[in-house]
Amino acid sequence: MYLVLGCGDVGFSVASELKGRGVELTLVDSDSKRVGQLKQMGYNAVVGDFTQPEVLKEAGFERAD
């Protein structure tokens, strides 16, 4: 499982590539509207500041490669 921290242009490109490969991933972004859009596109996404341990825990940090 991979975490993509931040989903601007670069983060989204990375996420798209990983999703295309069928990799399990979770995206973390502080913009709730963006996270909502990502979820509508079929991504597992979490709203929050990825510098905060509780946000990383919610995103599944313990399972990430």
N, C-alpha and C positions, 0 to 999 in steps of 0.2 A: 504494500500500500504506500502511496506517495501523498505528500502534502504539498500543495502549491500555495505559497504564502504571498498574498497580494495578487490581484487579478486585473492588472492594467493590460496594456498591449502585449508585453512580454509574457507575463503570467498566463494570460489567456491562450497565447500561442503554444506555450508549453503544455497547458492543460488539454488543448485540442489534440495535440500530437499524442499525448499519453492516452487520452480517451479513444482515439482512433486505433491504438494498439491493444485496446481492451484491458488496460491497466486499471486497477482499483485506485481511485484518488479522491481526495477531499481538497476543496479550495477554501481558503480563509481570506476574507476581505472585510474591511471596516465599513464599507458602503452597503447599507441594508438593501437599497434599491438594486444595486448590482448583484448582490447575492440572490435576491428574488428572481432576477432575470436568468442567472445561472441555473437555478433550480428548475425554472421553466424549460430550460434547454436540456435538462436531464442530468445535470451535475449534482454531486453531493457537495453542498457548500454551507459554510458557517460564517455568521456575522461576528466580527470582533477584531480586537487588536492582537495580532499574532505575537507580540512581545510579552503578552500576559500568559502565565502558565495555565490558568483555568481555561483559556480559549484553546490553547494547544491540546489540553486534555480532552475537551469537548470534541475537537477535530479528530482525535484518535492518534495522537502523537506516539503513544506506546507501541502502536502497530506499524508505524511508518518505517519504510526502508531508508 
